[in-house]
């Protein structure tokens, strides 16, 4: 098949949703022709595909750039590909994949104060995003709306009615490289840490949204040999720590800038912490499981990935993402109870087995074939 992939930015370093697109297209490109339409393409992702750049003047408001992007992508891809697979708001795709909380759910379903409801009624930004999303999920032959988690599917139905059909295709995960003890020691040495330290890991482009304040507060209540390694959003993390942590706590936190090469940091850690405040799925904790790390994460609805694990066996699931004492106790349990740690590592391996990119690609190809069959049966346009 000849596939157009439409995305805002193509590259693993931009975030979980973007990493989903790169990994999926890598799998699909094994047997199909894929062309990327995006604002930017990070060649460091290791995937070399044909690329069409869609760029607009940065001075335009973000909502106008999104609208122009969607319209241009639709115009450039229409009739030129067997399938248009879109990860952007708008209606340019045959397959529209929803990665984040639906706009209508945020502004029309959730309980909001009166001034925000007024804003939703008069704001051109909100109005544009709502209109683009309506077109994106509108039922029509030869079209599918896909949710990346059960949580997003629930929110779509709450926003647009129970009749909305949104198959769920969650992210996959790639097999982790073989463990490198030397790399583990090297990363720890760079941070000034030793092998007996207990290192918690948080990988996030925006660590504040993924629970850094809660993790930092939990770390402060634990003994000094407990450390935290934050990969991504270095400036945001530094600003928070400078304003909310004393010198002793700051010395226990290592900060690394956003990078697409995170394997060494997973290998250097002892566990993964993910008290996120908003994740439609949560690819980082799944990736951590592939590296054999036990995981602590937020419950649904804060983290969609929580719906895919058995609490206590495959991951420790918090009762609330901002419960500092519960997180601190969970970290200590994982590090001090060898039996629990081994059970979580074994359970995490089972979760990884259930989430392969080959399976995700197989399901998308199935949708593509359904769409092509529907298009073939549709009456020709006059």
C-alpha distance (Angstrom), angle and dihedral (degrees) to the residues before:
residue distance angle dihedral
X1 . . .
X2 3.79 . .
X3 3.82 106.6 .
X4 3.80 131.3 -172.2
X5 3.80 113.5 -156.4
X6 3.81 113.6 -158.4
X7 3.81 117.3 -164.2
X8 3.78 136.6 147.2
X9 3.83 95.0 -122.1
X10 3.79 127.5 3.7
X11 3.78 113.9 -145.6
X12 3.80 140.6 87.6
X13 3.79 94.5 -121.6
X14 3.80 94.1 64.6
X15 3.81 96.0 72.4
X16 3.79 145.9 -73.8
X17 3.80 97.1 -62.5
X18 3.79 90.7 49.9
X19 3.81 91.9 46.8
X20 3.82 87.7 52.8
X21 3.81 89.4 57.6
X22 3.80 94.6 47.7
X23 3.80 94.2 48.5
X24 3.81 93.1 45.2
X25 3.81 93.7 48.1
X26 3.80 90.2 47.6
X27 3.80 88.5 57.5
X28 3.81 95.2 42.9
X29 3.81 92.6 47.0
X30 3.80 89.2 64.9
X31 3.79 89.4 76.1
X32 3.81 106.9 11.5
X33 3.81 140.7 50.5
X34 3.81 110.6 -105.2
X35 3.81 127.1 -171.2
X36 3.82 119.7 -172.1
X37 3.82 122.1 -140.2
X38 3.81 110.5 -168.5
X39 3.80 146.5 127.6
X40 3.79 91.0 -109.5
X41 3.79 140.2 4.6
X42 3.81 122.1 -150.7
X43 3.81 104.6 -148.8
X44 3.81 88.7 -167.5
X45 3.81 87.6 77.6
X46 3.80 86.9 82.3
X47 3.80 96.8 -124.4
X48 3.81 117.9 111.0
X49 3.81 110.9 -161.3
X50 3.83 132.9 154.1
X51 3.81 107.1 -82.9
X52 3.81 133.6 -157.5
X53 3.80 112.5 -168.5
X54 3.80 118.0 -141.0
X55 3.79 108.3 -168.3
X56 3.79 133.2 165.9
X57 3.77 136.3 -173.6
X58 3.79 107.9 -74.8
X59 3.79 90.8 -140.6
X60 3.79 91.9 72.9
X61 3.84 116.1 96.9
X62 3.81 111.7 -96.0
X63 3.81 93.3 -113.4
X64 3.81 90.9 54.5
X65 3.80 91.5 48.8
X66 3.81 89.6 51.4
X67 3.81 90.5 50.9
X68 3.81 93.4 47.7
X69 3.80 91.4 45.7
X70 3.82 92.1 52.6
X71 3.80 92.7 48.1
X72 3.79 94.8 47.3
X73 3.79 92.5 45.9
X74 3.80 89.9 51.8
X75 3.80 92.2 49.1
X76 3.81 95.1 47.3
X77 3.80 97.1 45.7
X78 3.81 101.9 37.3
X79 3.79 111.5 118.3
X80 3.81 94.2 -7.1
X81 3.79 100.7 92.5
X82 3.78 138.4 44.4
X83 3.81 89.8 -129.7
X84 3.80 133.6 14.7
X85 3.80 109.0 -156.7
X86 3.81 111.1 -166.7
X87 3.80 133.2 -167.6
X88 3.83 94.9 175.8
X89 3.79 132.8 88.2
X90 3.80 110.8 -95.4
X91 3.77 136.7 63.0
X92 3.80 103.7 -86.6
X93 3.80 96.0 111.5
X94 3.77 137.8 82.8
X95 3.80 84.0 -153.7
X96 3.82 115.7 37.0
X97 3.81 113.1 -168.8
X98 3.82 116.2 -158.8
X99 3.82 112.2 -152.4
X100 3.80 101.8 165.9
X101 3.79 139.3 45.9
X102 3.82 106.7 -66.5
X103 3.81 114.4 -103.0
X104 3.79 92.7 -128.8
X105 3.81 91.1 50.8
X106 3.81 90.8 52.7
X107 3.80 96.0 46.8
X108 3.80 105.6 27.3
X109 3.82 108.0 26.5
X110 3.78 105.6 35.8
X111 3.78 117.9 77.5
X112 3.81 107.5 -100.5
X113 3.81 134.1 178.5
X114 3.79 115.3 -101.4
X115 3.81 95.3 -104.0
X116 3.81 91.9 56.6
X117 3.80 91.1 49.1
X118 3.79 87.9 52.0
X119 3.79 89.9 49.5
X120 3.80 90.2 51.9
X121 3.80 89.4 54.1
X122 3.81 97.6 49.8
X123 3.81 106.2 25.3
X124 3.83 115.1 106.4
X125 3.82 87.8 -156.3
X126 3.81 94.8 56.2
X127 3.80 91.8 38.8
X128 3.81 91.8 53.0
X129 3.80 93.5 48.1
X130 3.83 90.8 48.1
X131 3.81 92.1 49.7
X132 3.80 92.9 47.8
X133 3.79 90.9 49.5
X134 3.82 92.9 48.7
X135 3.78 88.6 56.7
X136 3.77 90.7 45.5
X137 3.82 95.6 56.8
X138 3.83 98.9 32.5
X139 3.84 108.1 125.6
X140 3.80 115.2 -116.7
X141 3.79 137.7 146.0
X142 3.78 115.1 -81.0
X143 3.81 93.8 22.2
X144 3.80 136.7 104.5
X145 3.80 133.3 -173.6
X146 3.81 110.4 -151.6
X147 3.82 126.7 -164.2
X148 3.80 120.0 -152.9
X149 3.81 92.5 -144.9
X150 3.77 141.7 18.0
X151 3.80 88.0 -110.0
X152 3.82 92.5 59.5
X153 3.82 90.6 46.5
X154 3.82 89.8 53.4
X155 3.79 91.4 49.4
X156 3.82 91.9 48.8
X157 3.81 91.0 53.2
X158 3.80 91.3 46.7
X159 3.80 89.3 51.9
X160 3.81 100.5 40.9
X161 3.79 105.7 21.8
X162 3.79 136.4 -85.6
X163 3.80 90.9 -85.9
X164 3.81 91.5 70.0
X165 3.79 110.5 112.4
X166 3.80 112.8 -145.3
X167 3.79 116.4 162.0
X168 3.80 113.2 -150.7
X169 3.80 118.4 -127.7
X170 3.81 108.8 172.1
X171 3.79 123.6 -159.5
X172 3.77 121.7 -85.2
X173 3.76 128.9 -142.6
X174 3.78 132.8 -132.7
X175 3.76 122.7 -125.8
X176 3.81 109.9 -92.8
X177 3.80 118.2 -119.1
X178 3.77 117.8 -104.3
X179 3.80 112.6 -77.0
X180 3.79 114.4 -92.3
X181 3.84 111.1 -157.4
X182 3.79 90.9 -170.6
X183 3.82 91.1 55.8
X184 3.81 90.2 49.6
X185 3.80 91.5 53.3
X186 3.82 92.0 43.3
X187 3.81 93.7 55.2
X188 3.80 91.8 45.8
X189 3.78 91.3 48.2
X190 3.81 90.5 51.3
X191 3.81 88.0 55.3
X192 3.80 93.1 46.2
X193 3.80 92.3 -112.1
X194 3.80 131.1 130.3
X195 3.81 133.5 -142.2
X196 3.82 93.1 -97.5
X197 3.81 92.2 59.0
X198 3.81 116.1 101.0
X199 3.79 108.4 -129.2
X200 3.80 123.4 -158.8
X201 3.80 116.1 -162.9
X202 3.81 130.9 -149.3
X203 3.83 119.7 179.5
X204 3.81 114.0 -170.3
X205 3.77 141.0 136.1
X206 3.82 86.2 -143.8
X207 3.82 106.5 29.0
X208 3.81 92.1 -179.4
X209 3.81 91.3 65.9
X210 3.80 90.9 45.2
X211 3.80 93.3 58.0
X212 3.80 107.8 -90.7
X213 3.83 93.4 148.7
X214 3.81 90.9 54.9
X215 3.80 93.2 44.8
X216 3.82 92.0 48.6
X217 3.81 91.7 50.0
X218 3.82 90.7 48.4
X219 3.80 90.9 48.6
X220 3.81 90.5 52.9
X221 3.80 89.9 60.0
X222 3.82 93.8 51.1
X223 3.84 128.2 79.2
X224 3.83 118.2 -82.8
X225 3.82 94.5 -102.0
X226 3.81 89.1 70.0
X227 3.83 108.8 93.3
X228 3.80 136.5 -178.4
X229 3.81 126.9 -140.9
X230 3.82 115.1 -164.3
X231 3.82 116.1 -167.7
X232 3.80 113.6 -167.7
X233 3.80 135.2 19.7
X234 3.79 92.3 48.7
X235 3.81 95.6 168.7
X236 3.81 92.8 49.6
X237 3.79 92.1 47.7
X238 3.81 92.6 46.6
X239 3.80 92.2 50.2
X240 3.81 91.3 51.0
X241 3.79 94.9 46.6
X242 3.80 93.0 46.4
X243 3.78 89.9 55.2
X244 3.81 101.1 37.8
X245 3.81 110.2 26.2
X246 3.78 132.3 66.8
X247 3.80 122.5 -126.8
X248 3.79 93.8 -96.5
X249 3.81 92.7 55.1
X250 3.81 93.7 43.4
X251 3.81 88.5 54.9
X252 3.82 89.2 59.2
X253 3.82 93.7 55.1
X254 3.80 123.0 80.8
X255 3.81 118.1 -159.3
X256 3.80 124.8 -158.2
X257 3.80 126.2 -178.4
X258 3.80 120.5 -115.0
X259 3.80 111.2 -73.7
X260 3.79 138.0 167.3
X261 3.82 90.4 -139.3
X262 3.81 104.1 74.7
X263 3.82 100.8 143.7
X264 3.81 94.3 101.5
X265 3.79 91.9 53.0
X266 3.80 93.3 51.1
X267 3.80 88.4 50.5
X268 3.81 91.6 50.1
X269 3.82 94.0 53.4
X270 3.80 132.1 84.4
X271 3.80 97.9 -155.5
X272 3.78 141.7 -0.8
X273 3.83 122.2 -120.9
X274 3.79 120.6 -160.5
X275 3.83 112.8 168.1
X276 3.80 88.9 158.7
X277 3.78 122.6 178.8
X278 3.80 95.0 -152.6
X279 3.80 128.2 12.3
X280 3.78 124.3 146.8
X281 3.80 87.5 -158.0
X282 3.81 118.6 -20.3
X283 3.78 115.2 -128.5
X284 3.80 96.5 -177.2
X285 3.83 96.2 65.9
X286 3.81 89.9 47.1
X287 3.79 89.5 51.0
X288 3.82 89.3 48.2
X289 3.81 89.2 55.8
X290 3.80 89.4 54.4
X291 3.82 87.2 59.5
X292 3.80 90.9 52.0
X293 3.81 96.9 -104.9
X294 3.80 122.5 145.5
X295 3.81 110.5 -123.6
X296 3.81 135.1 -142.4
X297 3.81 114.4 -168.0
X298 3.79 146.4 165.0
X299 3.80 120.7 -92.1
X300 3.78 125.8 -114.2
X301 3.03 130.2 -55.9
X302 3.81 89.1 37.6
X303 3.81 92.6 47.2
X304 3.80 121.8 29.3
X305 3.82 91.4 -163.7
X306 3.81 89.3 67.8
X307 3.82 87.8 74.9
X308 3.81 89.4 63.3
X309 3.82 99.6 54.3
X310 3.78 134.1 68.9
X311 3.83 105.2 -122.9
X312 3.78 114.1 -121.3
X313 3.80 93.5 12.4
X314 3.79 105.9 52.9
X315 3.81 99.2 18.7
X316 3.78 139.7 -11.2
X317 3.81 107.9 -105.1
X318 3.80 117.3 -158.1
X319 3.79 121.6 -137.2
X320 3.82 90.1 -132.2
X321 3.83 131.2 7.2
X322 3.80 93.5 -129.2
X323 3.81 98.5 48.9
X324 3.80 99.4 117.9
X325 3.80 97.0 -177.5
X326 3.80 92.9 50.0
X327 3.81 91.7 49.8
X328 3.81 92.8 47.9
X329 3.80 91.2 49.7
X330 3.82 90.9 48.0
X331 3.81 92.1 51.1
X332 3.81 91.1 50.3
X333 3.81 92.0 47.5
X334 3.79 93.5 52.2
X335 3.80 92.7 48.1
X336 3.82 97.7 42.5
X337 3.81 102.4 36.2
X338 3.81 107.6 69.4
X339 3.79 92.4 -174.6
X340 3.81 92.9 54.4
X341 3.78 91.7 46.0
X342 3.81 92.3 51.3
X343 3.81 91.2 47.8
X344 3.81 92.3 50.9
X345 3.81 92.1 47.8
X346 3.82 89.9 50.7
X347 3.79 91.5 45.9
X348 3.79 91.5 48.0
X349 3.80 89.9 53.5
X350 3.81 88.5 57.1
X351 3.81 90.4 51.7
X352 3.81 89.4 51.7
X353 3.81 90.2 51.6
X354 3.82 89.1 56.4
X355 3.81 93.2 52.2
X356 3.79 114.9 59.1
X357 3.79 125.9 153.5
X358 3.80 88.7 -135.9
X359 3.81 89.2 61.5
X360 3.82 92.1 45.7
X361 3.82 90.4 50.5
X362 3.81 91.0 47.4
X363 3.81 90.3 54.8
X364 3.80 92.7 48.4
X365 3.79 91.3 49.9
X366 3.80 87.4 52.5
X367 3.81 89.3 54.9
X368 3.81 91.0 47.1
X369 3.80 90.7 53.8
X370 3.81 91.4 49.8
X371 3.81 90.4 50.3
X372 3.81 93.6 48.7
X373 3.81 90.2 49.6
X374 3.82 90.8 51.6
X375 3.81 91.5 48.4
X376 3.79 90.8 50.4
X377 3.80 90.5 53.9
X378 3.81 95.0 45.7
X379 3.83 116.2 102.6
X380 3.78 114.3 -101.8
X381 3.81 116.4 -99.6
X382 3.83 113.1 -104.8
